[in-house]
Amino acid sequence: MSNKKSESKEVKTEEKLGFFQNLFSSLFGGGGPDAEKKRKLKSISKTFSKCKYHSYFKPGNSEATGSFGKLMYDIYKVISQAQVYFKNIQNPNIFKAQIINYNLTEQQLNLLEHFDEQKIIEMAHKLPVEKVHTQLEEELQVFNNSFDSEKLARTENLFKALSLFKDFCCFDYYVIIKKYDASFQEYNFTNTPRLEKINAEYILDDLKDFVSISYAITDESVVWTDLFEFFKQTQGKELLALGTWKKIIAKIRSIQTSHAFDMMIQLIAQDPTQSVKTNFQTEPILEPYIDKIQNDVYTTLDKIETQQKESKTNNLCMQIFGSEAPQSLNYFVPGFNAVLEKKDLELLEYTEPLNYLKCFILEFVKKEVREFYDVVVIRGQWDATLSAPTSNAYQDLLKTSDLISIFDEDFSEEGASGMKIKTLLPKTAHDSGAESIINRVVSDANEQARGYLVNSTQNLITIGKTIKQLVEDLLQPKPTIVMNWKELDKYVEAPIKEFMVGMYKKIYLFVQLMQQYL
C-alpha cells in the first residue's frame, strides 16, 4: 500500500511540474517550433548585423537599403554593354560553333569544308558515291582523332566560362533598380537613379535568382583569361575589361564567404531553413558537335545514294518499259505500307522490284523470249545439254509469273494475308501478339518476294549468257553450237542476230535494275 501511495504522489508531482513548465513556456516563449524559429531568426539577424555587408538590409523593418540598390546599379552599368550584345544574338548556339572552331587545328578547319553538303554533292558528281563514302569516312576519322583530352578539356572549360559570364551579364538588374526608382529607364546611365530603401519582400525572388547566378562565377576551375582572349579573337573587342570582371568576381566571392545574401533571404522570408543552391552545369558541346557532323555527312551520302538509285532506276525503267512507273500488281504495292507505317510495323520491302519483274515477264519473257525459245531452242539444231539450262530457266520464269499473281492476290482484302493484317491492325494498340503476327506475315512475304526476285534474276542471267554465246556462235564462219542458223532466220521478222542482240541488251538492263534492290 505504501508503494502505491508513493507512486501516486510522484505522478501528481510530475503533472504539476509539467503544468508550470508549459505555463512558463507560453508566457516567455521558451519552447515549441515557433519559438525555436524566432530564436534562429534572431541569431541570424545578430550575425548579419556584424557582417561586412550589413548595410544592404535592415532586419528590423525588413528593408533593402540604397546600398544594395547601388550594388545592383554599379554591376548593371558595368555589364550593360555585354548584356546588349548577348540580347542581340538571335541564335545563341552560334557561340558553341565559335568556341569549337576557335580550338580547331588548321587541318580540321580544312576538313570541315569537305563535310559541307554542297561539297559532298559536288564530289559525288565527279566520283562514284562509294569512293566518296570511303574518302569521307577516312577524313571523319582524322577529324575526330585530333580531339585529344587537352583540347577537349579546354573547349568544354571555355564554353562553361562563356555560359557563366553570359548568365551573369544577362541577369535582369533593371527590374531590381526599377523597384527602387520607377522613373529609371533601361540602359540610361546619364542620371543616377534614386536608390532609397524599399520593402525587401519586393526583391526576394530577384535576390534568390541573383544568388544562384552570381555565386556560380566564383568557381575557381574556370579560366577567365581564355574567355576574354576568345572575345578578342572572335569579336575583335572585349565585352568587358578583364580587370573589371575580376573585381566583380572578388566582390561576389566576398559576399558569398560572408553569407550576407543567404542571411538576407532567410530574414526576408522569415524562414531560417531557406537556402539557394548553386548547381551550375553545362551540357558537353564537343560530343554532340562531332555526332552532328557525322550524322549530317552520312545523311547527305544516303540522300545522294537514294537520288542516284532513283535516277538510275527511272532511267532503266524508261529503257526497258518506256515508262518510269510500269504497273502490274494490284495489292502487293508500296501503298500497302501506309497503314503498317502508321503502326510502326514491319514494311513490305520488295513491292517495286516484284512489280517490275511481273511486268518484264508479261511484256518481254512471254513475247520475245517465247519467240526466241520457239525458234532457236525448239527449232535449232544443237546439243540438248547446252539448250537445257535455257529451256529450264524459261519454263521457271513462266511458273514464277503465275506464282507472283497468286502471291499478289494473297494481299487483297479477301486474300489470307490481306485479311489477317486487316483484322489484326485495330488490335495492335493493346495486343502485342497482334503486332507479332502481322510482322511475321510481312517478314515471310518479304522473304518469299525476295526468293522470286533472286531466282528469276538468276534465270534471266542464264538466258542472257546463252544468248551471248549464240550471238558469238552466229558470227563464226563455221558455227559450232547451232548448225542451222540460216534456216532459223526466216522464222523471225528482224535479222536473227539483231533480234538476239536486242534481247540480250534488255535482259542486261533488267538485271541491272534488279541489282538496285538485291
C-alpha atoms as one frame of an Amber mdcrd trajectory, in Angstrom:
protein
   0.000   0.000   0.000   2.819   2.402   0.901   4.414   1.834  -2.510   1.183
   2.678  -4.322   0.808   5.913  -2.320   4.372   6.991  -3.108   3.868   6.251
  -6.843   0.651   8.291  -6.825   2.431  11.264  -5.222   5.200  11.123  -7.856
   2.689  11.171 -10.715   0.869  14.168  -9.218   4.187  15.982  -8.693   5.193
  15.408 -12.372   1.810  16.655 -13.577   2.188  19.860 -11.525   5.717  20.409
 -12.851   4.553  19.807 -16.431   1.754  22.292 -15.976   4.068  25.005 -14.645
   6.655  24.323 -17.403   4.025  24.700 -20.110   2.683  27.852 -18.457   6.200
  29.292 -18.267   6.903  28.440 -21.903   3.675  30.021 -23.114   4.388  33.226
 -21.177   8.057  33.615 -22.033   8.417  31.739 -25.348  10.723  29.098 -24.040
   9.670  26.217 -26.326   7.728  24.997 -29.394   8.602  25.220 -33.138   7.591
  28.873 -33.478   9.791  29.869 -30.571  12.685  27.895 -31.990  12.185  29.586
 -35.369  12.188  33.035 -33.706  15.362  32.210 -31.800  17.118  31.138 -35.005
  15.983  34.236 -36.907  17.126  36.425 -34.019  20.511  34.720 -34.086  20.751
  35.166 -37.880  19.828  38.838 -37.523  22.513  39.300 -34.885  25.130  37.589
 -37.073  24.082  39.620 -40.110  24.403  42.896 -38.189  28.060  42.071 -37.575
  28.902  41.020 -41.148  30.705  43.265 -43.616  27.623  43.798 -45.774  25.044
  44.562 -43.079  24.350  47.927 -44.768  22.445  46.131 -47.584  19.460  45.273
 -45.382  17.651  46.396 -42.220  16.198  43.308 -40.493  14.046  45.307 -38.066
  11.929  46.829 -40.836  12.766  44.188 -43.482  14.031  46.904 -45.827  16.513
  46.605 -48.679  18.687  49.702 -48.436  20.051  52.047 -51.054  23.444  50.336
 -50.618  22.073  47.116 -52.058  20.402  49.071 -54.872  23.722  50.775 -55.620
  25.468  47.391 -55.821  22.946  46.256 -58.456  23.221  49.567 -60.321  27.033
  49.532 -60.366  27.118  45.982 -61.726  24.377  46.787 -64.253  26.277  49.817
 -65.510  29.491  47.848 -65.977  27.972  44.801 -67.734  25.336  46.676 -69.788
  27.404  46.602 -72.990  27.826  42.828 -72.715  24.133  42.404 -71.888  23.072
  44.320 -75.001  25.479  42.251 -77.093  24.089  38.936 -75.835  20.468  40.082
 -76.216  21.102  40.957 -79.872  22.352  37.457 -80.685  19.374  35.773 -82.355
  20.859  32.272 -82.296  22.694  31.573 -79.019  24.000  28.267 -80.439  26.361
  30.309 -82.583  28.682  30.524 -79.579  29.042  26.747 -79.458  30.215  26.676
 -83.053  32.534  29.650 -82.497  34.133  28.075 -79.428  34.659  24.745 -81.183
  36.062  26.364 -84.331  38.295  28.552 -82.155  40.015  25.389 -80.864  40.242
  23.537 -84.197  43.539  22.963 -85.962  44.093  24.247 -89.482  43.766  20.684
 -90.767  40.407  20.264 -89.029  39.141  23.561 -90.434  40.089  22.386 -93.938
  38.340  19.069 -93.382  35.195  20.869 -92.238  34.834  22.288 -95.742  34.772
  18.732 -97.120  31.863  17.882 -94.828  29.667  20.631 -96.290  26.609  19.205
 -98.054  27.214  21.128-101.270  30.856  19.994-101.360  29.796  16.363-100.919
  27.273  16.707-103.762  29.995  18.187-105.979  32.320  15.291-105.105  29.581
  12.793-105.966  29.305  14.367-109.439  32.989  13.640-110.070  33.474  10.331
-108.244  31.377   7.199-107.671  29.404   7.575-104.459  31.196   4.517-102.998
  34.553   6.299-103.309  33.103   9.492-101.840  31.779   7.443 -98.928  35.185
   5.839 -98.276  37.050   9.156 -98.534  34.701  10.947 -96.146  34.869   8.115
 -93.613  38.667   8.404 -93.572  38.501  12.192 -93.205  35.967  11.953 -90.377
  38.328   9.608 -88.562  41.212  12.081 -88.922  38.974  14.932 -87.763  37.810
  13.040 -84.660  41.264  11.794 -83.679  42.505  15.388 -83.490  40.441  15.979
 -80.354  42.833  14.900 -77.603  41.982  15.118 -73.892  43.688  18.507 -73.527
  41.738  20.076 -76.376  38.537  18.508 -75.101  39.025  19.972 -71.596  39.992
  23.398 -72.942  36.946  23.566 -75.205  34.484  22.452 -72.532  36.005  24.860
 -69.962  35.772  27.750 -72.390  32.103  27.024 -73.025  31.481  26.829 -69.278
  33.165  30.219 -68.795  31.082  31.748 -71.571  27.846  30.308 -70.136  28.610
  31.643 -66.638  29.619  35.045 -67.978  26.551  35.281 -70.211  24.130  34.271
 -67.435  25.620  36.841 -65.043  25.555  39.644 -67.599  22.013  38.846 -68.734
  20.532  38.854 -65.230  17.654  41.372 -65.045  19.312  44.060 -62.911  16.988
  46.654 -64.436  13.928  45.137 -62.748  15.528  45.460 -59.308  16.602  49.062
 -59.925  13.150  49.874 -61.292  11.675  48.773 -57.961  13.818  51.434 -56.284
  13.110  54.139 -58.870  10.076  53.721 -61.103  11.286  56.525 -63.397  14.575
  54.793 -64.209  14.969  53.985 -67.915  16.757  50.901 -69.211  20.424  51.482
 -70.179  20.156  55.172 -69.254  23.203  55.960 -67.128  23.152  59.745 -67.565
  21.385  60.303 -64.254  21.878  58.112 -61.209  18.551  56.608 -60.078  17.052
  57.356 -56.665  18.130  54.447 -54.509  16.156  54.790 -51.290  15.133  51.921
 -49.036  12.307  49.626 -50.188  10.325  46.715 -48.779  12.724  43.787 -49.141
   9.878  41.406 -49.935   9.658  43.088 -53.365  13.098  41.806 -54.283  13.159
  38.417 -52.503  12.723  36.314 -55.663  15.141  38.557 -57.583  17.731  38.130
 -54.842  17.362  34.354 -54.924  17.875  34.345 -58.691  20.890  36.616 -58.402
  22.496  34.403 -55.756  22.099  31.262 -57.884  23.671  33.026 -60.882  26.318
  35.148 -59.212  27.757  32.541 -56.842  28.462  30.328 -59.867  31.069  32.742
 -61.252  33.299  32.164 -58.208  34.117  28.667 -59.493  37.925  28.556 -59.318
  38.218  25.912 -62.055  37.137  28.454 -64.708  39.970  30.037 -66.733  38.598
  33.520 -67.398  41.663  34.699 -69.348  40.842  32.138 -72.073  37.324  33.548
 -72.400  38.451  37.156 -72.732  41.106  36.159 -75.270  38.364  34.322 -77.179
  36.280  37.528 -77.278  39.249  39.459 -78.640  39.917  36.923 -81.372  36.307
  36.334 -82.455  34.573  39.656 -81.697  37.563  41.956 -82.159  36.964  43.515
 -78.724  36.436  42.800 -75.045  32.816  42.944 -73.920  34.135  43.898 -70.515
  37.625  44.675 -69.247  39.177  41.576 -67.677  40.364  43.604 -64.681  36.827
  44.862 -64.037  35.447  41.350 -64.317  37.951  40.058 -61.797  36.893  42.815
 -59.380  33.249  41.721 -59.750  34.211  38.119 -59.034  36.198  39.225 -55.965
  33.207  41.203 -54.702  30.777  38.310 -55.211  33.220  35.880 -53.584  33.493
  38.165 -50.557  29.696  38.384 -50.251  29.422  34.630 -50.708  32.006  33.987
 -47.966  30.182  36.317 -45.578  26.836  34.569 -46.263  25.256  38.041 -46.301
  22.817  37.291 -49.124  21.914  33.905 -47.648  21.064  35.562 -44.316  19.118
  38.314 -46.090  16.968  35.711 -47.864  16.287  33.890 -44.600  15.365  37.097
 -42.776  13.180  38.477 -45.580  11.364  35.138 -45.961  11.251  34.757 -42.149
  12.442  31.199 -42.685  15.815  30.106 -41.233  15.800  26.981 -43.426  15.772
  28.955 -46.702  18.796  28.313 -48.921  19.680  28.871 -52.566  21.628  26.114
 -54.256  24.162  26.912 -56.936  24.386  23.821 -59.072  25.559  25.156 -62.417
  26.034  22.551 -65.121  26.682  22.889 -68.835  25.982  20.185 -71.335  29.028
  18.866 -73.227  29.381  20.549 -76.615  32.091  18.599 -78.446  30.486  15.164
 -78.495  27.109  16.386 -79.867  29.005  18.575 -82.347  31.050  15.640 -83.673
  27.958  13.415 -83.764  26.062  16.054 -85.736  28.863  16.374 -88.308  28.939
  12.603 -88.778  25.159  12.327 -88.982  24.957  15.205 -91.481  27.655  13.637
 -93.665  26.012  10.204 -93.666  22.559  11.721 -94.201  23.876  13.603 -97.229
  25.521  10.446 -98.576  22.304   8.469 -98.057  20.353  11.190 -99.839  22.779
  11.156-102.772  22.702   7.349-102.949  18.892   7.359-102.851  18.680  10.040
-105.542  21.189   8.232-107.738  19.379   4.950-107.212  16.025   6.538-108.073
  17.523   8.252-111.088  19.176   5.055-112.298  16.020   3.060-111.612  13.860
   5.536-113.544  16.355   5.570-116.401  16.465   1.765-116.568  12.653   1.566
-116.437  12.388   4.027-119.312  14.807   1.945-121.420  13.128  -1.333-120.553
   9.432  -0.445-120.354   9.205   3.021-121.923   7.806   4.278-118.615   9.254
   5.206-115.198   6.375   3.556-113.365   5.096   0.395-115.087   2.302  -1.255
-113.111   1.293  -4.911-112.990   0.484  -5.830-109.368  -2.698  -4.763-107.598
  -2.172  -5.432-103.890   1.500  -6.092-103.121   2.268  -2.431-103.803   4.037
   0.456-101.980   0.677   1.919-100.918   0.028  -1.140 -98.731   2.792   0.091
 -96.387   0.902   3.242 -95.372  -1.184   1.529 -92.684   1.790  -0.547 -91.488
   3.995   2.521 -91.153   1.414   4.331 -89.009   1.519   1.445 -86.539   5.332
   1.251 -86.646   5.186  -2.286 -88.031   7.481  -4.055 -90.489   7.048  -2.962
 -94.116   6.814  -4.788 -97.425  10.289  -4.348 -98.888  10.143  -5.607-102.465
   6.924  -4.130-103.825   8.643  -2.128-106.596  11.071  -4.764-107.956   8.435
  -7.520-107.825   6.115  -5.259-109.824   8.924  -4.707-112.371   9.591  -8.448
-112.563   5.956  -9.255-113.257   5.846  -6.536-115.963   9.048  -7.837-117.517
   7.748 -11.393-117.672   4.444 -10.257-119.203   5.883  -7.790-121.715   9.208
  -9.409-122.600   9.574 -13.016-121.454   6.136 -14.095-122.695   6.735 -12.357
-126.032  10.344 -12.004-127.159  11.849 -14.784-125.031   8.957 -17.042-126.036
   9.720 -16.281-129.708  13.423 -16.983-129.111  12.505 -20.198-127.307  10.151
 -21.379-130.082  12.620 -20.556-132.878  16.133 -21.108-131.503  15.628 -23.606
-128.680  12.920 -25.751-130.274  13.814 -25.495-133.996  17.552 -25.034-133.582
  19.830 -27.985-134.216  22.142 -28.001-131.214  23.129 -30.188-128.304  20.221
 -30.581-125.881  22.594 -30.488-122.919  23.559 -26.938-123.965  19.989 -25.791
-124.534  18.517 -27.447-121.428  19.561 -24.718-118.898  17.957 -22.041-121.077
  14.834 -24.133-121.539  14.552 -24.761-117.788  15.131 -21.094-116.987  12.422
 -20.021-119.409   9.886 -22.532-118.039  10.720 -21.498-114.483  10.085 -17.817
-115.315   6.621 -18.703-116.636   5.830 -20.620-113.450   7.100 -17.729-111.338
   4.781 -15.356-113.183   1.789 -17.448-112.077   3.121 -17.699-108.516   3.535
 -13.916-108.322  -0.094 -13.434-109.379  -1.235 -15.788-106.608   1.109 -14.061
-104.160  -0.309 -10.647-105.142  -3.910 -11.814-104.648  -2.967 -13.077-101.189
  -2.653  -9.431-100.086  -6.099  -8.426-101.307  -8.843  -7.890 -98.681 -10.139
 -11.386 -99.457  -6.666 -12.949 -99.517  -5.348 -14.813 -96.471  -2.517 -12.370
 -95.679  -4.510  -9.252 -96.524  -7.468 -10.353 -94.415  -5.240 -11.341 -91.488
  -3.466  -7.983 -91.484  -6.719  -6.056 -91.855  -8.296  -7.964 -88.956  -5.318
  -7.621 -86.616  -4.425  -3.962 -87.277  -7.070  -2.482 -84.910  -5.839  -4.810
 -82.129  -2.192  -3.725 -82.255  -2.822  -0.766 -79.914  -3.451  -3.094 -76.955
  -2.251  -6.509 -78.131   1.456  -7.084 -78.757   0.578 -10.531 -80.068  -1.275
  -8.922 -82.970   1.831  -6.918 -83.842   3.974 -10.055 -83.788   1.623 -11.915
 -86.117   1.478  -9.034 -88.627   5.270  -8.633 -88.535   5.688 -12.359 -89.137
   3.266 -12.278 -92.093   5.132  -9.313 -93.602   8.542 -10.849 -92.915   7.520
 -14.123 -94.577   6.144 -12.180 -97.543   9.392 -10.251 -97.914  11.366 -13.484
 -97.875   9.049 -15.032-100.456   9.185 -11.953-102.712  12.978 -11.843-102.496
  13.043 -15.513-103.456  11.053 -14.792-106.633  13.397 -11.922-107.493  16.649
 -13.795-106.872  15.519 -16.944-108.650  14.110 -15.046-111.661  17.202 -12.845
-111.956  19.395 -15.963-111.985  17.186 -17.487-114.691  17.457 -14.336-116.798
  21.237 -14.322-116.358  21.297 -17.935-117.570  19.247 -16.999-120.650  21.373
 -13.889-121.222  24.636 -15.864-121.101  23.254 -18.383-123.559  22.131 -15.644
-125.951  25.594 -14.047-125.789  27.192 -17.406-126.665  24.764 -17.901-129.516
  25.438 -14.422-130.973  29.172 -15.176-130.890  28.494 -18.561-132.486  26.360
 -16.956-135.196  29.233 -14.627-136.128  31.648 -17.526-136.615  32.395 -18.614
-140.205  31.530 -22.130-139.106  29.114 -22.152-136.132  29.794 -24.903-133.586
  26.730 -24.649-131.338  23.708 -24.217-133.651  24.048 -25.825-137.035  21.029
 -24.361-138.877  21.244 -20.577-138.338  20.301 -19.749-141.899  17.164 -21.848
-141.664  16.110 -20.201-138.394  16.492 -16.672-139.778  13.256 -16.985-141.737
  11.161 -17.572-138.591  11.770 -14.096-137.152  10.842 -10.726-138.655  14.166
  -8.960-137.940  17.530 -10.496-138.747  18.131 -13.142-136.068  21.394 -11.553
-134.987  19.714  -8.168-134.310  16.836  -9.972-132.627  19.126 -11.771-130.157
  21.336  -8.715-129.540  18.215  -6.690-128.680  17.085  -9.432-126.279  20.485
  -9.575-124.614  20.516  -5.803-124.054  17.078  -5.846-122.445  17.985  -8.736
-120.172  21.215  -6.967-119.225  19.312  -3.774-118.384  16.743  -5.676-116.337
  19.419  -7.497-114.347  20.948  -4.081-113.588  17.521  -2.902-112.413  17.205
  -5.877-110.055  20.689  -5.217-108.678  19.392  -1.872-107.368  17.253  -3.840
-104.912  19.054  -7.127-104.246
